[in-house]
Amino acid sequence: MSNANLAASGQTSNKESDYDTSFFILALIVVLSYASYHRASFNTCLGLAVATMIVGTIAGGFGIISWLIFLVIAVPLSVTTVRQQYLVKPLFAAFKKVTPTMSDTEKSAIDAGTTWWEADLFCGRPNWNKLHQYPIPKLSAEEQAFLDGPVEEVCGMFSDWEATHELTDLPEEVWQYLKDNKFFAMIIKKEFGGLEFSAYAQSCVLQKLTSKSTLLSSIVGVPNSLGPGELLQHYGTKEQKDHYLPRLAKGDEIPCFALTSPEAGSDASAIPDFGVVCKGEFNGEEVTGIRLTWNKRYITLAPVATVLGLAFKLRDPDGLLGDEEELGITCALIPTDMEGVKIGRRHFPLNVPFQNGPTQGEDVFVPLDYIIGGPKMAGQGWRMLVECLSVGRAITLPSNSTGGIKSLAVATGAYSRIRRQFRLPIGKMEGVEEAMAKLGGYAYASDAAVSMSTGAVDLGEKPSVISAILKYHLTEQMRESTMHAMDVHGGKGICLGPNNYLGRGYQGAPIAITVEGANILTRNMIIYGQGAIRCHPFVLTELNACSIEDSNEALDVFDNALMGHIGYTISNLVRTKWLALTGARFTSVPYKDETTEFYRDAARFSASLALMSDICMAVFGGSLKRKERISARLGDMLSYLYLVSATLKRYNDEGRRKEDLPLVKWACQEYLYRCQRALADLINNMPSVFLRGVLKVILFPWGRPVRKPTDKQEHVIAQLLQTPNETRERLSQHIFLTDGPHSLLGKQEQTLRNILAVEPLFDKVCRATGKKLPFTQLDKVAQMGLDEGVLSEQEAHQLRDVEQQRLNVINVDDFDPADLLAGKAARRRPNKKASAA
């Protein structure tokens, strides 16, 4: 063979070898990517890599150089002693330097509660079948009877205008009814005389009360949330339980819980109120006790409370309880009739006059056994509070907000169909339709979220992250919903009076935004701050490794967590890229129908959240704690994915009814669109131009996939809210709509049905007269019908009745100026008639 032929043959052989190597390198990448996508262990990935290398070597694709490169990478990672000495140890030292230390209060907050479905979403691999297998929350026969009986009755007997404007308090008979029927004892166990209702039942009760009055639901909600009853049941001594719980159940004691101080609001751990362990005289005997001084404000039920749950910082300067001087936050029960306890004055929160006020005490001496749980619980107050708050915050405010949103949706729908302008119901105007679509979508999704979350509480969860999500997003949705309802109602909404069902809720919306941790704090610090540490499978272990004193043990713990974390991050990168490239079309979904795209998009954004969490931790390190807007966007992604999950679960739990799909689609699209926007904003605020470019290619290779709900979709929802139908009935479940003297929404609902019933009669008169009459002055229309001989006397009477009902709905209250003067001003006003005489 000639030299030229030999050379050509050699070149061909080299090309084939290069092709073989490239093929098997690609095969190795594919195999490892597939394993990473499915979260295979390190050893499994290593075994697959070795097997692929062997096959590639046999086929001539890998040679000694390939093996040397592979071993240089694999051996340091596989051999524990080598890995720890040369890789993990330096990384651990650097990690400890940049990781901020956690205070005891932060540790207590992180350790409190449990993780649930939100952890699946956070980790980037939600199992939708698992979601749908969670039990459907249901009311017991006893709970349903309570809703149908006492709750209906108290709503029917209560006038919100009388309570908020004339009395600035509940009427005495309503207070007594609430006590007699154990409204304040829903959380207290039956062995102590309470109702022992499920979290879901409590939520249903609060929703119905809120649909009648935020004043009523606030007063009932507080004793059943964070307060003495909750703390006593979990931590109280037998003597404390036996004494207080039966009295609380019967209403003989009215409880409040005093946490917030003028200098410590959202940062409740900074309370300046203190107690000093000392000897003192109590009931004529010298005992070891606590001398307390406090100054609290914003305390609901404080003006009428008989027993005060008090949070304070406990000191033991004389070592009467042990060697530790600063014991920390402690909770105690203080009877309010003790000398030195000041209560009775009131705050006036935005014209929603629930009993809320300050309390003070100076040098009030109480025995040690006034500590909730006794002396052994001294200094454990913060842990007690955050554990109980993780449950209570998932029930009270979210339920109140949900009840408010649902009643606003139903009321606005009815009003939009009754009220006419330009010769047509205002609900047919596109601007009004847009507002009503939001009301309907929020009502459906909020109800879904609170139902799913209270169901988790009833399963034994203490969902601290979920409770923060619900508290923030549902109270914000309530605030937005009140504005949309006000826009639609116009003058009907702004004129206060006995016939206004919007005004007090509108005024009071910021109260829910402010209490139980201000919403700015909740969104920017708590949701993701707690979520990242609690939900991430490795971060908490890495942080805990820093506090282990034995250096070898600490290194082992950190090593295991770090290796898992690296594999987890690689898996999230692979999953995110694959789901983005394919539009998540090949991901597993439980149903192939109109909801398929929502499961897929949620899975895609879940993987994106998991990846971006690790990227942000790597980029910002310990300073991520101070990057509140970055944290807020990550928390928004988690929150919106949770709301989508709850919406899909509700749709499935209720039998996947096609008629409810407009609400399901709106909610899922809206929340996924917001999730997408949060992700895009997150990318745009990364510090490196190069990193921003890379992330856009990984996360949005074909652009942003999710679009907002369309005008056509919102039109359908608006129509659903304006006419009685099964979807609207499901939307208004656990809302007070019974017709009666004090039921504004009930009367309006009946008016809606009556107007729809007489519209054919009105049309008959229009045809008979040949005129397109306005739908007003129906009494005159009735007479025309009689004159034309197209209406019977009964039908004419029906039209006259509906005209009066219609006017009652659209008219607003007016007053004599003297009737608007309250309190001292009214008493000082001279009698005009007497003066004239």
C-alpha positions in Angstrom: 0.0 0.0 0.0 1.4 3.4 -0.9 2.3 6.0 1.8 -0.6 8.2 0.6 -3.1 5.4 1.1 -1.7 4.6 4.5 -2.0 8.3 5.5 -5.6 8.5 4.3 -6.5 5.3 6.2 -4.9 6.7 9.4 -6.9 9.9 9.1 -10.2 8.0 8.6 -9.4 5.8 11.6 -8.7 8.9 13.8 -11.9 10.5 12.6 -13.9 7.3 13.5 -12.2 7.2 16.9 -13.1 10.9 17.5 -16.7 10.2 16.6 -16.8 7.2 18.9 -15.3 9.2 21.8 -17.8 12.1 21.2 -20.7 9.6 21.0 -19.8 7.9 24.3 -19.1 11.3 26.0 -22.6 12.3 24.9 -23.9 8.9 26.1 -22.2 9.5 29.5 -23.8 12.9 29.8 -27.2 11.5 28.9 -27.0 8.6 31.3 -25.9 10.9 34.2 -28.5 13.5 33.3 -31.2 10.9 33.3 -30.1 9.6 36.7 -29.8 13.1 38.1 -33.3 14.0 36.8 -34.7 11.1 38.8 -32.6 12.0 41.9 -30.5 8.9 41.8 -27.9 8.6 44.7 -24.2 9.4 44.2 -23.3 5.7 44.3 -25.9 4.9 41.6 -24.6 7.7 39.4 -21.0 6.5 39.9 -21.9 3.0 39.0 -23.7 4.1 35.8 -20.7 6.2 34.9 -18.3 3.3 35.4 -20.6 1.0 33.3 -20.7 3.6 30.5 -17.0 4.0 30.6 -16.4 0.2 30.3 -18.8 -0.1 27.4 -17.2 2.9 25.7 -13.7 1.4 26.2 -14.8 -2.0 24.7 -16.2 -0.1 21.7 -13.0 1.9 21.3 -14.5 5.2 22.3 -12.5 5.7 25.6 -8.8 5.2 26.1 -6.3 5.6 28.9 -6.5 9.4 28.8 -10.3 9.3 29.2 -9.9 7.0 32.2 -7.3 9.2 33.8 -9.6 12.2 33.5 -12.5 10.2 34.9 -10.5 8.9 37.9 -9.1 12.4 38.7 -12.7 13.5 39.1 -14.3 10.4 40.6 -11.7 9.3 43.2 -11.6 12.5 45.3 -15.4 12.5 45.4 -15.7 8.8 46.2 -13.0 8.3 48.8 -14.3 9.9 52.0 -11.0 10.7 53.7 -9.6 12.3 50.5 -12.8 14.2 49.9 -13.1 15.5 53.5 -9.5 16.5 53.8 -9.0 18.3 50.6 -12.4 19.5 49.5 -15.0 19.5 52.3 -12.8 20.8 55.2 -11.8 24.1 53.4 -15.4 24.6 52.2 -16.7 24.0 55.8 -14.3 26.6 57.1 -15.4 29.1 54.5 -19.1 28.2 55.1 -18.8 28.9 58.9 -17.2 32.3 58.2 -20.0 33.6 55.9 -22.9 32.0 57.7 -24.6 34.4 60.1 -25.2 33.1 63.6 -28.8 32.4 64.5 -30.3 33.8 67.7 -32.2 31.6 70.1 -35.5 33.2 69.0 -34.6 32.5 65.3 -33.8 28.9 66.2 -37.1 28.5 68.0 -39.0 29.9 65.1 -37.3 27.6 62.6 -37.7 24.5 64.9 -41.4 25.3 65.4 -44.0 23.6 63.3 -43.7 21.0 60.6 -43.4 20.9 56.8 -46.0 19.5 54.5 -46.9 19.9 50.8 -45.0 23.1 50.6 -41.7 21.1 51.0 -42.6 19.1 47.9 -43.1 22.3 46.0 -39.9 23.8 47.3 -37.8 20.8 46.4 -38.8 20.9 42.7 -40.5 17.5 42.4 -44.2 17.7 43.4 -46.0 14.4 43.5 -49.5 15.3 42.3 -51.0 12.0 43.2 -49.8 12.5 46.8 -51.6 15.9 46.8 -54.9 14.4 45.7 -54.6 11.6 48.3 -54.7 13.9 51.2 -58.1 13.5 53.0 -60.9 15.9 52.0 -61.8 18.0 55.1 -65.4 17.4 56.2 -67.6 18.6 59.0 -69.0 16.2 61.6 -72.7 16.1 62.2 -72.2 18.1 65.4 -70.1 20.7 63.6 -72.7 21.0 60.8 -75.5 21.4 63.4 -73.5 24.2 65.1 -73.2 26.0 61.8 -76.9 25.5 60.9 -78.0 26.4 64.4 -76.1 28.8 66.7 -74.0 30.4 64.0 -77.1 31.1 61.8 -79.0 32.4 64.8 -76.3 34.8 66.0 -75.9 36.1 62.5 -79.6 36.7 62.2 -79.9 38.5 65.6 -76.9 40.8 65.0 -77.0 44.3 63.5 -73.5 45.4 62.4 -74.6 49.0 62.2 -75.9 49.0 65.8 -72.7 47.4 67.0 -70.2 49.5 65.1 -71.9 52.9 65.1 -74.2 53.1 68.1 -72.7 50.8 70.7 -69.1 50.4 69.5 -69.4 46.9 71.0 -71.4 43.8 70.7 -74.9 44.1 72.3 -75.1 42.5 75.7 -77.5 39.8 74.5 -75.0 38.8 71.7 -72.1 38.6 74.2 -74.3 36.3 76.3 -75.4 34.2 73.4 -71.8 33.7 72.4 -70.9 32.6 75.9 -73.9 30.4 76.3 -73.3 28.6 73.1 -69.5 28.1 73.6 -68.3 30.2 70.6 -65.2 31.0 72.6 -64.6 27.3 73.3 -64.2 25.8 69.8 -60.6 24.7 70.5 -61.2 23.5 74.1 -61.4 19.8 74.6 -64.8 18.2 75.5 -63.3 16.9 78.8 -63.1 20.5 79.9 -66.5 21.5 78.6 -65.4 22.8 75.2 -66.6 22.0 71.7 -63.3 20.5 70.5 -64.0 21.3 66.8 -61.7 20.5 64.0 -59.6 23.3 62.5 -61.8 23.0 59.3 -65.0 23.5 61.4 -63.5 26.5 63.1 -62.7 28.0 59.7 -66.2 27.4 58.4 -67.7 29.1 61.5 -65.4 32.2 61.2 -66.2 32.5 57.4 -69.9 32.6 58.1 -69.4 35.2 61.0 -67.2 37.3 58.8 -69.8 37.4 56.0 -72.1 39.1 58.5 -69.6 41.2 60.4 -65.8 41.5 60.8 -66.5 42.8 64.4 -68.3 39.6 65.2 -65.7 37.2 63.7 -62.8 39.1 65.3 -64.2 38.8 68.8 -64.9 35.1 68.3 -61.7 34.3 66.5 -59.1 35.6 69.0 -59.9 33.3 71.9 -59.9 30.3 69.5 -56.5 31.3 68.1 -53.3 32.3 69.9 -54.2 32.8 73.5 -54.5 31.3 77.0 -56.8 28.5 75.9 -54.4 27.2 73.2 -51.3 27.6 75.4 -53.0 26.0 78.4 -54.0 22.9 76.4 -50.6 22.3 75.1 -48.4 23.4 78.0 -50.5 24.1 81.1 -50.1 22.1 84.3 -53.0 19.9 85.4 -54.0 22.4 88.0 -54.1 25.2 85.5 -56.1 23.2 83.0 -58.6 22.1 85.6 -59.1 25.6 86.9 -59.2 27.7 83.7 -60.3 25.6 80.8 -63.9 24.8 82.2 -64.3 28.5 83.0 -63.1 29.6 79.6 -65.4 27.1 78.0 -68.5 28.4 79.8 -67.5 32.1 79.2 -67.0 32.7 82.9 -63.5 33.9 81.9 -62.7 36.2 79.0 -59.1 35.7 77.9 -56.7 37.9 76.0 -53.0 37.5 75.2 -50.6 40.4 75.6 -47.5 40.1 73.4 -47.1 43.4 71.5 -45.4 46.3 73.1 -44.9 49.9 71.9 -41.2 49.1 71.1 -41.8 45.6 69.9 -44.3 45.0 67.1 -43.3 42.7 64.3 -40.1 42.0 66.3 -42.0 40.4 69.2 -38.8 38.9 70.6 -37.6 42.4 71.5 -40.3 43.0 74.1 -39.0 45.2 76.9 -41.6 43.9 79.4 -39.9 42.0 82.2 -40.3 39.9 85.3 -37.8 39.3 88.1 -37.7 36.1 90.1 -37.8 37.1 93.8 -39.3 36.4 97.2 -42.5 38.1 98.0 -45.8 38.0 100.0 -48.8 36.4 98.4 -52.1 35.7 100.3 -50.3 36.3 103.5 -47.4 33.9 102.9 -43.9 34.4 101.7 -43.4 32.6 98.4 -41.0 32.5 95.5 -42.6 34.5 92.6 -42.1 37.0 89.9 -42.4 40.8 90.1 -43.8 41.9 86.8 -43.7 45.2 84.9 -45.3 45.6 81.4 -46.7 48.0 79.0 -48.6 46.4 76.1 -50.9 47.7 73.3 -53.0 46.4 70.4 -54.3 43.6 72.7 -57.6 42.2 71.5 -60.2 41.6 74.2 -57.9 43.3 76.8 -60.6 45.9 77.8 -63.0 43.1 78.8 -60.6 40.4 79.7 -60.7 38.6 83.1 -57.5 36.7 82.6 -54.4 38.0 80.9 -51.9 35.9 79.1 -48.7 37.8 79.4 -45.4 37.4 77.5 -42.3 38.9 79.2 -38.6 38.4 79.6 -37.7 36.7 82.8 -34.6 37.4 84.9 -33.3 35.5 87.9 -30.6 37.7 89.4 -30.5 35.8 92.7 -30.3 32.3 91.1 -33.5 31.1 92.8 -34.3 28.9 89.8 -30.8 27.9 88.8 -27.5 29.2 87.4 -28.9 31.1 84.5 -29.7 34.8 85.1 -31.4 35.7 81.8 -34.1 33.0 81.3 -35.8 34.5 78.2 -39.3 35.0 77.2 -41.9 33.5 79.5 -45.7 33.3 79.4 -47.9 33.6 82.5 -51.6 33.9 83.3 -52.5 37.0 85.3 -56.0 37.6 86.7 -56.9 41.1 85.7 -58.5 41.9 89.0 -55.1 41.8 90.7 -53.8 45.0 92.3 -51.5 46.9 89.9 -53.1 45.4 86.7 -54.5 48.2 84.4 -57.0 47.3 81.7 -60.2 48.9 80.4 -59.1 51.6 78.0 -59.6 51.0 74.3 -58.0 51.6 71.0 -60.3 52.4 68.0 -59.0 50.4 65.0 -60.4 51.9 61.8 -64.1 52.0 62.9 -64.2 48.3 63.5 -64.6 48.6 67.3 -63.7 45.1 68.5 -62.5 45.2 72.1 -58.9 46.1 71.7 -56.7 48.2 74.0 -53.6 48.6 76.1 -52.7 47.0 79.4 -50.1 47.9 81.9 -48.7 46.6 85.2 -46.0 47.8 87.5 -44.4 45.7 90.2 -47.2 43.1 90.1 -46.1 40.1 92.2 -47.4 36.7 91.3 -46.3 33.2 92.4 -44.2 31.0 90.1 -47.0 28.7 89.4 -48.7 31.5 87.4 -46.3 30.6 84.6 -48.1 28.6 82.0 -46.8 25.1 82.5 -45.3 26.0 85.9 -41.7 26.9 86.8 -40.2 24.3 84.4 -41.5 26.3 81.5 -39.7 29.5 82.6 -37.9 30.9 79.5 -39.8 28.6 77.1 -42.4 31.2 76.1 -41.0 32.0 72.7 -41.0 28.4 71.6 -44.6 28.0 73.0 -45.7 31.1 71.0 -44.3 30.2 67.7 -45.5 26.6 67.8 -49.0 27.7 68.6 -48.9 30.6 66.1 -48.0 28.2 63.3 -51.5 26.6 63.8 -53.6 29.7 64.8 -52.2 31.8 62.0 -53.4 29.1 59.5 -57.0 29.4 60.7 -58.2 32.7 62.0 -57.1 35.5 59.6 -57.1 33.3 56.5 -60.7 32.1 57.3 -61.9 35.7 58.1 -60.4 36.9 54.8 -61.9 34.0 52.8 -65.3 34.6 54.3 -65.0 38.3 53.4 -63.9 37.6 49.8 -66.7 35.0 49.2 -69.4 37.4 50.5 -68.0 40.2 48.4 -68.0 38.1 45.3 -71.6 37.0 45.9 -72.9 40.4 46.9 -71.1 42.2 44.0 -72.5 39.7 41.5 -76.0 40.2 42.8 -75.7 44.0 42.9 -74.2 44.1 39.4 -77.3 42.3 38.1 -79.8 44.4 40.0 -78.2 47.8 39.5 -78.7 49.3 35.9 -77.1 52.1 34.0 -77.5 53.0 30.4 -80.5 50.6 30.2 -78.5 47.5 31.1 -77.2 45.8 34.2 -73.8 47.2 35.1 -72.5 43.6 35.3 -72.6 43.5 31.5 -70.0 46.3 31.3 -66.5 45.0 30.6 -64.8 47.1 33.2 -67.2 45.7 35.8 -66.6 42.2 34.5 -62.9 42.5 35.1 -63.4 43.4 38.7 -65.9 40.6 39.2 -63.7 38.0 37.6 -61.0 38.8 40.2 -63.6 38.5 43.0 -64.8 35.1 41.7 -61.3 33.8 41.2 -60.0 34.9 44.6 -63.1 33.5 46.3 -62.6 30.1 44.8 -58.8 29.9 45.3 -58.9 31.4 48.9 -61.5 28.9 50.0 -59.5 26.1 48.4 -56.3 27.2 50.2 -57.9 27.6 53.6 -59.7 24.2 53.3 -56.5 22.4 52.3 -54.5 24.0 55.0 -56.9 23.5 57.9 -57.1 19.9 56.6 -53.4 19.7 57.2 -53.8 21.0 60.7 -56.4 18.3 61.4 -53.9 15.7 60.1 -51.6 16.8 63.0 -49.4 19.3 61.0 -48.2 22.6 62.5 -47.6 24.3 59.1 -45.5 27.4 60.0 -44.6 28.2 56.4 -48.1 27.5 55.0 -49.6 29.7 57.8 -47.3 32.6 56.7 -48.3 32.1 53.1 -52.0 32.1 53.9 -51.7 35.0 56.3 -50.0 37.2 53.7 -51.7 36.3 50.5 -55.3 35.9 51.7 -55.3 39.1 53.7 -53.9 40.9 50.6 -56.5 39.3 48.4 -59.2 40.5 50.9 -57.8 44.0 50.7 -57.8 44.0 46.9 -61.2 42.4 46.8 -62.7 45.2 49.0 -61.4 47.8 46.5 -62.9 45.9 43.5 -66.2 45.6 45.3 -66.2 49.3 46.2 -65.4 50.3 42.6 -68.4 48.3 41.4 -70.8 49.5 44.1 -69.8 53.2 43.8 -71.9 55.4 46.0 -73.7 52.4 47.5 -70.4 51.4 49.0 -69.1 54.7 50.4 -72.2 55.9 52.2 -72.2 54.3 55.6 -75.4 53.3 57.3 -77.6 50.3 58.3 -77.9 49.2 54.7 -74.2 49.3 53.8 -72.5 45.9 53.8 -69.1 47.1 52.4 -68.0 50.1 54.4 -66.8 48.6 57.7 -64.9 45.8 55.9 -63.3 48.3 53.6 -62.2 50.5 56.5 -61.0 47.5 58.5 -59.0 45.7 55.7 -55.6 47.1 56.9 -56.2 45.6 60.3 -55.7 42.1 59.0 -52.7 43.3 57.0 -51.1 44.6 60.2 -51.7 42.0 62.9 -50.0 38.7 63.6 -46.8 39.9 61.8 -47.1 42.8 59.4 -47.5 41.7 55.8 -44.3 43.4 54.7 -42.4 41.4 57.2 -44.3 38.2 56.4 -43.6 38.4 52.7 -40.0 39.7 52.8 -38.6 37.7 55.6 -40.8 34.9 57.0 -42.2 33.0 54.1 -39.0 32.2 52.3 -36.7 32.8 55.3 -38.4 30.0 57.2 -39.3 28.0 54.1 -35.8 27.8 52.7 -34.4 26.4 56.0 -37.3 24.2 56.9 -38.2 22.9 53.4 -34.7 22.5 51.9 -33.5 18.9 52.4 -29.9 19.9 53.3 -29.6 23.5 54.5 -30.7 23.0 58.0 -28.3 20.1 58.5 -25.5 22.3 57.1 -26.4 25.1 59.5 -26.6 22.7 62.5 -23.2 21.3 61.6 -21.7 24.7 62.5 -22.9 24.4 66.1 -21.5 20.9 66.7 -18.5 21.1 69.1 -16.8 17.9 68.1 -14.8 18.9 64.9 -14.8 15.4 63.4 -18.5 14.9 64.0 -19.2 18.3 62.6 -17.1 17.6 59.5 -18.9 14.2 58.9 -22.3 15.8 59.2 -21.4 18.7 56.9 -19.8 16.3 54.4 -22.9 14.2 54.1 -25.1 17.2 53.8 -22.9 18.9 51.2 -22.6 15.9 49.0 -26.4 15.5 49.1 -26.8 19.2 48.4 -24.5 19.1 45.4 -26.4 16.2 43.9 -29.7 17.9 44.7 -28.5 21.1 42.9 -27.3 19.2 39.8 -30.6 17.3 39.7 -32.6 20.6 39.9 -30.4 22.0 37.1 -31.1 19.0 34.8 -34.8 19.0 35.7 -35.3 22.7 35.2 -33.5 22.7 31.8 -35.4 19.7 30.5 -38.8 21.0 31.7 -38.1 24.4 30.2 -36.9 22.9 26.8 -39.9 20.6 26.5 -42.5 22.8 28.1 -42.9 20.0 30.8 -44.8 18.0 28.2 -43.3 14.7 29.3 -43.7 15.2 33.0 -46.2 13.0 34.9 -49.7 14.5 35.5 -52.6 12.8 37.2 -55.2 14.0 34.6 -55.2 14.5 30.9 -57.8 17.2 30.6 -58.2 21.0 30.7 -56.0 21.1 33.9 -53.0 19.3 32.4 -51.2 22.4 31.5 -51.5 23.7 35.1 -49.9 20.6 36.6 -47.1 20.9 34.0 -46.4 24.6 34.5 -46.5 24.2 38.2 -44.0 21.3 38.0 -41.7 23.4 35.8 -41.8 26.5 38.1 -41.3 24.2 41.2 -38.0 22.9 39.7 -37.1 26.5 38.8 -37.7 27.6 42.4 -35.5 24.8 43.7 -32.7 25.7 41.3 -32.9 29.5 42.0 -32.9 28.9 45.7 -29.5 27.2 45.5 -28.2 29.8 43.1 -29.2 32.6 45.4 -27.7 30.9 48.4 -24.4 30.5 46.4 -24.4 34.0 45.0 -25.5 36.0 48.1 -24.3 33.6 50.8 -25.0 34.9 54.3 -26.2 38.2 52.9 -29.3 36.5 51.4 -30.9 37.1 54.8 -30.6 40.8 54.2 -31.7 40.7 50.5 -35.3 41.0 51.4 -36.6 41.6 47.9 -34.8 38.6 46.6 -36.2 36.6 49.4 -39.7 38.0 48.8 -39.7 36.9 45.1 -38.6 33.4 46.0 -41.3 33.3 48.6 -43.8 34.6 46.1 -43.0 31.6 43.8 -43.5 29.2 46.6 -46.8 30.9 47.6 -48.3 31.0 44.2 -47.4 27.3 43.6 -49.2 26.5 46.9 -52.3 28.4 45.8 -52.3 26.6 42.4 -52.0 23.3 44.2 -54.9 24.1 46.5 -57.0 25.2 43.6 -56.3 21.9 41.7 -57.0 19.9 44.8 -60.3 21.6 45.4 -61.4 20.9 41.8 -60.5 17.3 42.2 -62.1 16.9 45.7 -65.4 18.3 44.4 -65.6 15.8 41.6 -64.0 17.8 38.8 -67.2 19.5 37.8 -66.9 21.1 34.4 -69.1 24.1 35.3 -66.4 25.2 37.9 -63.6 25.1 35.3 -63.8 28.9 34.6 -62.9 29.7 38.2 -60.2 26.9 38.3 -58.6 28.1 35.0 -58.6 31.8 36.1 -57.0 31.1 39.4 -54.3 28.8 38.0 -53.4 31.0 35.2 -53.3 34.1 37.4 -51.1 32.6 40.0 -48.8 30.9 37.5 -48.5 34.1 35.6 -47.5 35.9 38.8 -45.1 33.0 39.6 -43.5 33.5 36.2 -43.2 37.2 36.7 -41.5 36.7 40.1 -39.0 34.4 38.5 -38.3 36.9 35.7 -37.8 39.7 38.3 -35.5 37.4 40.3 -33.3 36.8 37.2 -33.3 40.5 36.3 -32.0 41.3 39.8 -29.0 39.0 39.8 -25.8 40.9 40.3 -24.0 39.6 37.2 -24.8 40.3 33.6 -23.4 37.0 32.6 -25.4 35.1 35.2 -28.6 36.9 34.1 -28.0 35.8 30.5 -27.3 32.2 31.4 -30.4 31.9 33.6 -32.6 33.3 30.9 -31.3 30.7 28.5 -31.9 27.9 31.1 -35.2 29.0 32.5 -36.9 30.7 29.5 -35.3 29.2 26.3 -38.5 29.9 24.3 -39.7 33.0 26.1 -42.3 33.2 28.9 -44.9 30.4 28.5 -47.8 31.5 30.7 -50.4 34.1 29.7 -52.9 36.0 31.9 -56.5 35.0 31.8 -58.3 36.4 28.8 -61.2 38.8 28.6 -63.4 36.0 27.4 -62.6 33.9 30.5 -63.4 36.8 32.8 -66.7 37.4 31.0 -67.8 33.9 31.8 -66.9 34.3 35.5 -68.8 37.6 35.7 -71.9 35.9 34.3 -71.6 33.0 36.8 -71.7 35.5 39.7 -74.8 37.3 38.4 -77.2 34.4 38.2 -78.1 31.6 40.6 -76.4 28.4 39.6 -74.6 25.4 41.3 -71.1 26.9 40.9 -72.2 30.1 42.6 -73.8 28.1 45.4 -70.6 26.2 46.0 -68.7 29.5 46.0 -71.1 30.9 48.6 -70.9 27.9 50.9 -70.5 28.8 54.6 -71.7 32.4 53.9 -74.7 33.9 55.8 -77.4 34.5 53.1 -80.5 33.7 55.0 -83.2 36.3 54.5 -84.1 38.2 57.6 -84.4 41.7 59.2 -80.7 42.1 59.7 -79.5 40.1 56.7 -78.5 42.6 54.0 -77.0 40.0 51.7 -79.9 37.6 52.3 -82.4 40.3 51.2 -80.3 41.1 48.2 -80.1 37.5 47.1 -83.8 37.2 47.3 -84.2 40.4 45.3 -81.9 39.0 42.6 -84.1 35.9 42.3 -87.2 38.0 42.2 -85.9 40.4 39.5 -84.9 37.5 37.3 -88.4 36.1 37.8 -90.1 39.3 36.6 -87.9 40.1 33.7 -90.1 38.0 31.3 -93.1 40.1 32.5 -91.2 43.3 31.9 -90.3 42.1 28.4 -93.9 41.2 27.7 -95.0 44.8 28.5 -92.2 46.2 26.3 -93.4 44.1 23.4 -97.1 45.1 24.0 -96.3 48.8 24.1 -93.7 48.7 21.3 -91.3 50.6 23.6 -87.8 49.7 25.0 -88.6 50.8 28.5 -85.9 51.3 31.2 -86.0 48.7 33.9 -87.1 51.3 36.5 -90.4 52.5 38.0 -91.7 48.9 37.7 -94.9 50.0 39.4 -95.7 52.1 36.4 -94.7 49.3 34.1 -97.1 47.1 36.0 -99.9 49.5 35.3 -99.0 49.6 31.6 -99.2 45.9 31.5 -102.7 46.0 33.1 -103.8 48.7 30.7 -102.5 46.7 27.7 -104.2 43.5 29.1 -100.9 41.5 29.0 -100.5 41.1 32.8 -102.7 39.6 35.4 -103.3 41.5 38.7 -101.0 38.9 40.4 -98.2 39.6 37.9 -98.7 43.4 38.3 -98.4 43.0 42.1 -95.3 40.9 41.6 -93.7 43.8 39.6 -94.7 46.4 42.2 -93.1 44.3 45.0 -89.9 43.8 43.0 -89.7 47.6 42.4 -89.7 48.2 46.1 -87.0 45.5 46.7 -84.9 47.0 43.8 -85.0 50.4 45.4 -84.1 49.0 48.8 -81.0 47.5 47.2 -79.8 50.6 45.2 -80.7 53.3 47.7 -78.4 54.5 50.4 -78.9 55.7 53.9 -79.3 59.4 55.0 -79.4 60.9 58.4 -80.5 63.8 60.5 -77.2 65.6 61.4 -78.0 65.0 65.1 -78.0 61.2 64.5 -74.4 61.3 63.3 -73.1 62.8 66.5 -71.6 60.2 68.8 -70.8 60.0 72.5 -70.0 63.3 74.3 -70.8 65.4 71.2 -74.3 64.0 71.1 -74.8 64.6 74.8 -73.6 68.2 74.6 -75.8 69.1 71.6 -78.6 71.4 72.8 -82.2 70.4 72.2 -83.4 72.7 69.3 -87.0 72.5 70.3 -86.2 73.3 74.0 -84.0 76.2 72.9 -86.7 77.6 70.7 -89.2 77.4 73.5 
